[in-house]
Amino acid sequence: MPDKIKILGIPGSLRKESFNRWTLRAAQQLVPADATLDIFELHGIPPFNQDEDTTPPQIVTEFKRRIREADAILLVTPEYNYSIPGVLKNAIDWASRPYGDSAWNEKPVAVMSASIGAYGGVRAQHHLRQCFVFLNMFPLQQPEVLIPNAEGKFDQQGNLTDENTKRYIRRQLQALTDWTRRLRGVHVPFEQEKVA
């Protein structure tokens, strides 16, 4: 078996009982056998200050190190005001600085979002994809994971109970793993329904 693909999961919410944090936790349990999924929490990252981008806080240095060590990135974010949360944009900005030393460069990336609304965070995902252009990241386009009406898909302990959602998450994680290998020049056959 080839080396496992190391995925770094980043939740876009600080809220303890965030549906997106629960989604990321579910993804850890659904990751394919040829990959691992670790999580980096954004608590404690201060607001970005360009005066400090060459001497960043220790937590930012650690964040950039973890991104660089990962083979692929998974962002799991809510939608705030038709866009991405400030805490996530702030972290993205820190890890892209100083100019010419971005930790995001050429990283494969996938996005998931969960929302109590009917659209599942689709606008936040589109805004993130705009960021990927300048960051020179390689986004996985499909399959998408958008979880609408999320309050009905988790139990009170935050466990994902919806089987269809689990299936979509499995498919995306397998596709991200395959996408990462393809970007390395490894032949991985395309299969429309690779994960049941």
Number of C-alpha atoms within 10 A of each C-alpha: 5 7 7 13 20 18 27 21 27 23 27 24 23 16 11 9 12 18 27 27 26 20 26 25 19 20 23 19 12 18 19 20 10 14 19 20 22 17 18 13 14 19 11 10 17 15 13 18 11 13 8 12 17 11 11 19 14 10 14 20 13 14 18 21 13 16 22 18 12 18 21 27 27 24 21 26 29 30 23 13 9 14 18 21 17 13 18 22 16 16 20 20 19 26 26 18 19 16 9 8 12 19 21 23 18 16 21 24 25 28 26 25 29 28 22 15 13 13 15 21 25 23 18 21 25 15 14 20 20 10 14 20 11 11 19 14 19 21 21 19 13 12 18 17 25 22 26 19 14 21 15 11 21 16 11 9 8 17 14 20 13 13 10 10 19 19 14 18 26 23 24 25 25 21 23 27 26 20 23 24 18 13 13 9 9 11 11 12 9 10 8 9 7 11 15 7
